[in-house]
Amino acid sequence: PFQAFYSSSKAALNNFTWALQNEVKPFGISVCALMPGDVKTGFTTHRKKNTQITIEYGARVKKSVATMEKDEQNGMHPGAIANKVASLIKKKKMPIQVTVGFQYKVLLFIKRLVSATFANKILGSMYGFFKLK
């Protein structure tokens, strides 16, 4: 929520990875989209915030960003991601997509079980947009 450009660029990279894999497979090249979820880095403290938020969005943006910041600050240590990358590059054949962290694997599994509309409602409720009904 309130990260449409960021979220859509991540989705585009995942789709690009699948397409690129088809193109380079005949040459014995593997590609992988690594999906680390929230990682505890300096990203949160260095985030530039728009202080001129409109009344229509104000409270929703603040609540959503506060949730994101909490998730990021409690995210995985960067070393866990580095270890995953190190193990992946040693593989003869990499998976096309890799999700790091049990919590994120569970979320992706649940997403496969429910409709896209319901998954979007869950996401919206997590970030304070609305309550699930």
VENTARA-V377933 format. One record per run of one state. SS is the DSSP state (a for helix, b for strand, c for the rest). FROM is the first residue (numbers start at 0). TO is the last residue. Records with the same first field share a line. If there is no record, write none. Layout:
SS=FROM-TO, FROM-TO
This chain:
c=0-2, 27-31, 35-37, 40-56, 73-74, 89-95, 99-100, 113-114, 126-132
a=3-26, 57-72, 77-88, 101-112, 115-125
b=32-34, 38-39, 75-76, 96-98
